[in-house]
Amino acid sequence: MSIFSSGSDVAESRRSPWLRFAVLSSIGFLACCATAIGQPAPTQQPTSAPIQLGTIDVISATGVATPESQIANSVTVITAEQMERDQRRTLPDALATVPGLNMVQTGSPGSLAEVFIRGTNANHVKVLIDGIDVTNPSDPNQEFDLGQMLTADIARIEVLRGPQSGLYGADAIGGVISITTKKGEGPPKATVTVEGGSFGTFNQTANFSGSKDRFNYSFNIQHFQVASTPVTPLNLLPPGQQRVNDFYDNKTYSLRMGYDFSDAFSINVVSRYTDGTHRLTGDTQDPVTFASFPAASQTRQVVHQSYTRGEAVWSLFDGRFTNYFGVGYTNAWSLNEGPGFSTPGTVSSINVGERVKVDWRGVASLTEGQTLVMGVEDEQFSLEQTAHPMFRNANKAAYLELQSKFFDRLFLVSNIRHDENDAFGGHDTYRVAPAVILPWTETKLKASYGTGFKAPTLSQLHVDFPEFNFFANPNLKPETSIGYDFGFEQPLFNNRVRFGVTYFHNDITNLIVFGFSPPTPNQPPRGSLFNVGSSTIFGTESFVSWNVNERLSLRADYTNLKAIDDTTGLDLLRRPRIKESVTATWRPIDPLSLSATVMRVGNRFDVSRDGTVSGILATPFTLVNLAANYTINDQVSVFGRIDNLFDVRYQDPIGFERPGFGIYGGMRFVMQ
């Protein structure tokens, strides 16, 4: 496994004394880690020992909290402690090293961030925040822009890989990202953080949370600002034009409250509002040559996102049958204002996407080791755009899942779901996922087989652009997939070491692609969308985790991926064939924690910034990030990190530079 930068990358680091200092510091850090591997644990024990590998509960795989060791699905859990340790401030940064996942962001924080899970398209991923479907009905591909999500109030992220429509319905061909925010517990507590650093970074967060008797509460304010990030490659600028750096400002307010009226009945409310402003360099077009290039004036993007859900929980029969009644509302409003791509002057557009969803889920304990999960959903969603009328659609669904455990060694989850969509009719999906733990060796064998689908979006069905000879297609059908995976996990030394390999395969058909309809006697060819594409995706995910001692832990992940367009035989764009990462965490003394992450993304094909040239081979890149946290006392702690230690210059996607070397630091205050 290659995890180190090339010689040219190291040469970049010689340009700055800060980089030379950082390189020497990191070498010393890694040397200490290597030395500690061969040493016995210190006599003074840390305040908390690492969690034994494989003992975390997983919720997203089945809808019921289940030990990770009993789950056949491939799932990665990222906790608040991990994000705080590594100081990941945005969702794209938190997801960067997840195996089987490739994160692509167009430059600075706040820019469009897309995730490709196991080689599927970016719109093949369902994103949930506290059970709220946050995919945007006004987006042409009905995606959620992960670049707007801050992490200070997140308790855990679960990344579920493989087709999951049998439980989650549309948009889950590649997988599901389920985000849970923090719940107030214990005496009242206020936490404030302040952070500053490179690229004009100035971030602040405030949290007030706790619980009393039957009431729990958590209120959060996050302000994230990066004032000057270089994004536009200098070689793309017209002669004499200066680069203008990107600016991003995000204010996010969230709350989570709950009240237990009795041991059998409670209500919960979650709400989240994001106000983001991004100033970036867009593209414009020469009206004579039709060549496109970065515009001289900036584009302003404003995003207002509102997510709210109320839920009532009612337990019957001494807790053997629990009912969850929920109502959710999402509103995604966005403004784009800047130079027109082909029209002189300033052009502005407003998009509004809304969704109202009512759902019921029941969890019944039938007998020992047999749990039945059932549910129904009814959602209405709409799209409204400048110069277009409002378009609406609705979907009703019902699902059933049986989770079985036999002899504490054999586990089986099977589900089936029916969706009834006003636009394309009914669609059925399912999933079966068995796992077995062998006696004596404790080897876990796992497999899954399931189907998925992606419904055509409101934009694809209805929104025409006659000036570009593009017309929607109201006859589109869902994109569909059949996928399977199988593998093993092996614990050693009382589960302090765990390693495994999973092979996955996914066939996607009815892919929606752009093309031209045949000419008719009355009209020339028309550009539109058609269900004619297909792709084959397969590969492996491998990992090894090692809790070396009570203070040092290591983890390595390796993904090998092949994603092929069946029509052309070429690789799908922005899917690296190789992705690998290594993370080391070390607590040399109780107050101090250190972490180091090395991530390498291999060759991948892409298109030029203006989209006119395809099949460009993007070069690999390797990133090294370091982080340190020091607790001064119960009320005050300090932290600092270095991102992109070797100042590697890379574009992902092509045409957009990603941030170089950055150093950040701050303080955290806790009052209770």
C-alpha positions, 0 to 999 in steps of 0.5 A: 500500500502506497501512502507517501507523497511523491518526490515532487510533492515533498519538494513543494514543502521546501518553499515555506519554513512553516512547512519545514517545521511541520514536516519535522514535527510530524516525523517526530510524532510518527517516530514516537508512535512507532516507538510506543508500539513496542513498549508496554502500556504506561503505568498511569492509565488514561481516563478512558480506554479505547472501545473494543473493536466491533462493539458499537451499535449501528442503527441505519442498517436495520432501523433498530440499534444492533451491535456492529458485530451482528450486522452483515451490511458494510457500514462505517460509524463516525462519532462526535469524539472522532470528529472532535479529535481530528477537528473535522469542521464540515461534513465533506472533511468528516467523510473524506477517509470513509472506505468505498467513498469518494468525496469531490468538492469544487474548491473552497469550503461551501462549494458544491460537495458530492459523494460517490459511494461504491462508484455509483452516481452522486445522486444515488445516495440518500442523506438523512438528518435525524430521520429527515430526508434532506435531498433537495427537490429543486436540485436538477439531480435531487441531491443534498449539497454536503458542503453546507453541513457543519459538524459541531452539533453532530453526535454520529454519522453512519455511512451505509454502503450498497443498495438500501431501497428495501428499507429507505426507498428511492435515491439509495442505490449507492447507500445511505448517510444517516446523521444524528445530532447531539441530545442533551443529557445531565446537568445544564452545560454551556460549551463555546469554541473559537478557532482561527487559521489559514485562508482567513478562517474564523469559526465560533460555536456555542452549545447549551444542553442538558436534561432535567427530570423528563425534559432534555434539550440541546441548542446550538449556534455555529458560525463558520467563515473562510474569507480567502481560498484560492480556487481558480487555476491561474492557467485558466484565466485570460491574459491580464485577469487577476484571480479572486479568491472564494469567500464562504460564510455559514451560520447554522442554528439547531435545536433538539428537545424531548419530553417523556410524559411517561415511561410509555409516551414521549415527544421529540422535536428537531429543527435546523436552519442554515444561512450560507453565502458563497462568493466564487468565480463562475464561468462565462462564454465568449460570444464570438468564439464560444470558448468558456473561461473563468469570469472576471466578476464573482458569482454570489450564491445564497443558501437557506436550508430549513429542516424540522421534524416532530415525533411521538413515541408510544410503547405498548405491551411493556415495551414489546411494541414501539410506535414512532409517528413523525412529521417532517418538513424541508425547505431548500431555498437558493439564490445564484447571482452573477455573470451569465454563461452565454448572456452578457450582464448579471443573471440571477435565479432562485430555486425553492424545493419543499418536502412534507413527509408523514410517516409511521414506524413500528418495532415489534419484539415477536419472540426472543431474537425475532424483531419485526420492523414495519412502516408507511410513508406519505410525502409531497414534494415540489420544485419552483424555479425562476421563469418556470411554474411550480411542479409537484409530485407525491410518493406513498410507501410501505415496508416490512423487515424481519431481523432474526438472531439464532444461537447468538451466532447466526443473524439474518435481516430481510426487508421488502418495500413498495413505493407508489409514485404519482409520476411513474407508478409502483416499484418494489425493492428488497434486501437480504443480509445474512451473517454468521460468526464461526465458533473457535475462530470467531470469524464473521462471514457476511453477505447481502443481496438487494435492489435499489432505484433512483426516481426521476427528479422533478427537473428531469420530468418537467423543466425545459430550456428551449434556448439551449434546445433542451427539453424534459422527458415526462416519460422517464422511468426510475434508474434501477440496480441489483447489487451484492457483496460478501466478505469476512472480518477476523478478530484477534487478541481478544478483539484488539485487532480486527481485519477484513475484506468485502467484495461488492458488485452492482449492476445499474440499468435504465440510467438517465442520460442526455441525448437527441431524439430523432428528427421528425418532419415538423422539427429538428432533433431535440436534446432530452433525457432517456433511460438508455444507460447502464453500468457495472461496478465492482471492487473490494474494501479492506481494513485492519484496525489495531488497538496497540495498547490503552493509548495508541490505536491504528487503522488502515483502509484500502478500496479497489474500484472498477466502475465501467460505463457499459455503453462506451466501455470507459471508466465512469468519471471521478471514481478513483480506482484506488483509495487508501488511508491510515489513521493513528491516534495516540494519547501520550498523557491523559490531557493530550491526544494526537492524531495523524491521517494519511490519505491517498486518492489514485488515478481517476478520469474527469472532464475539463472545467467547461465540460468540453473535454472528457476522459482526462486522467487526473493525477493521484494525490496524497494528503497528510493531516495532523491534529492535537487536543490538550485539556488544561482543566475541566473548563478549558482546552486548546486544540490545533491542526495542520491540514495538507501538511506537504502543501500538495497542489491538486485539483479534484475535480479538474479545474478547481484547486483544493486548499493547500497547507493550512494551520489552525488553532483555537480554544474550547470553554465548558461551563456547568 
